[in-house]
Amino acid sequence: MKVLMVDVDGVLVHGRPQDGLPLFTFLERDLGLSPERLQQEFFKPYWSEIIVGREPLMPRLESVLSKIAPHLSAEALAAYWFENDSRLDHAFLDALAHYRAAGIRIFLATNQEHMRATYLMKELGLAAHVDGIFYSAALGHRKPSEAFYALASERAEASPSDIVFIDDVQENIESARRFGWQAIHWTGEIALDAALAPFAARK
């Protein structure tokens, strides 16, 4: 293992910072917008293009909100969204530091649009813990597409066989393995050291 690729949501980040509940659990109470309506009117028709960088987040979000929640600005919803999806697993980050200190390069490998990717690195401070981020909107492809893994490998300047990948989505694990990455399906049931033990000695 020379490179460790780590997913974000479901691995490093787990919902609301105060309780870990899904980020939109109290959206209607807090901002007067039904999560189901937001899913139907925004995420379902537009997210597939936004997440791979073919459409910017804010103009589309503003357009949708003007119809379904005119009292709510896109800026206010985005701030609520990012802040309520920011509970970091500090034990996981501490464990990552051990491998990085040993010379293993660590990158985030995640499906994100541009604004949240920047928020994760700057506002949440993940830039201090990793060597970089490979995310879908910047690569133009999302996991589980093979192109995502190919571009991430190329930009990390690493052979697929030298990469270990951690993700909580089984489909992403299977596609990464087909591409040649070694991969761990993360459930949080064991410590990172135990999960990486089979790979840590491989140089």
Secondary structure as the mmCIF struct_conf table of DSSP 4:
data_model
#
loop_
_struct_conf.conf_type_id
_struct_conf.id
_struct_conf.beg_label_comp_id
_struct_conf.beg_label_asym_id
_struct_conf.beg_label_seq_id
_struct_conf.end_label_comp_id
_struct_conf.end_label_asym_id
_struct_conf.end_label_seq_id
STRN STRN1 VAL A 3 VAL A 6
BEND BEND1 VAL A 8 VAL A 8
STRN STRN2 ASP A 9 ASP A 9
TURN_TY1_P TURN_TY1_P1 GLY A 10 LEU A 12
STRN STRN3 VAL A 13 VAL A 13
BEND BEND2 GLY A 15 GLY A 15
TURN_TY1_P TURN_TY1_P2 PRO A 17 ASP A 19
TURN_TY1_P TURN_TY1_P3 LEU A 23 PHE A 26
HELX_RH_AL_P HELX_RH_AL_P1 LEU A 27 LEU A 31
BEND BEND3 GLY A 32 GLY A 32
HELX_RH_AL_P HELX_RH_AL_P2 PRO A 35 LEU A 38
HELX_RH_PI_P HELX_RH_PI_P1 GLN A 39 PHE A 43
HELX_RH_AL_P HELX_RH_AL_P3 LYS A 44 ILE A 50
TURN_TY1_P TURN_TY1_P4 ILE A 51 GLY A 53
BEND BEND4 ARG A 54 GLU A 55
HELX_RH_AL_P HELX_RH_AL_P4 LEU A 57 ILE A 68
TURN_TY1_P TURN_TY1_P5 PRO A 70 HIS A 71
BEND BEND5 LEU A 72 LEU A 72
HELX_RH_AL_P HELX_RH_AL_P5 ALA A 74 GLU A 83
TURN_TY1_P TURN_TY1_P6 ASN A 84 ASN A 84
BEND BEND6 ASP A 85 ASP A 85
STRN STRN4 LEU A 88 LEU A 88
HELX_RH_AL_P HELX_RH_AL_P6 HIS A 90 ALA A 101
TURN_TY1_P TURN_TY1_P7 ALA A 102 GLY A 103
STRN STRN5 ARG A 105 THR A 110
HELX_RH_AL_P HELX_RH_AL_P7 HIS A 114 THR A 118
HELX_RH_PI_P HELX_RH_PI_P2 TYR A 119 GLU A 123
BEND BEND7 LEU A 124 LEU A 124
HELX_RH_3T_P HELX_RH_3T_P1 LEU A 126 ALA A 128
TURN_TY1_P TURN_TY1_P8 HIS A 129 HIS A 129
BEND BEND8 VAL A 130 ASP A 131
STRN STRN6 GLY A 132 TYR A 135
HELX_RH_AL_P HELX_RH_AL_P8 SER A 136 LEU A 139
TURN_TY1_P TURN_TY1_P9 GLY A 140 GLY A 140
TURN_TY1_P TURN_TY1_P10 LYS A 143 PRO A 144
HELX_RH_AL_P HELX_RH_AL_P9 GLU A 146 ALA A 156
TURN_TY1_P TURN_TY1_P11 GLU A 157 GLU A 157
HELX_RH_3T_P HELX_RH_3T_P2 PRO A 160 ASP A 162
STRN STRN7 ILE A 163 ASP A 167
BEND BEND9 ASP A 168 ASP A 168
HELX_RH_AL_P HELX_RH_AL_P10 GLN A 170 PHE A 179
TURN_TY1_P TURN_TY1_P12 GLY A 180 GLY A 180
STRN STRN8 GLN A 182 HIS A 185
BEND BEND10 GLY A 188 ILE A 190
HELX_RH_AL_P HELX_RH_AL_P11 LEU A 192 ALA A 200
TURN_TY1_P TURN_TY1_P13 ALA A 201 ALA A 201
#
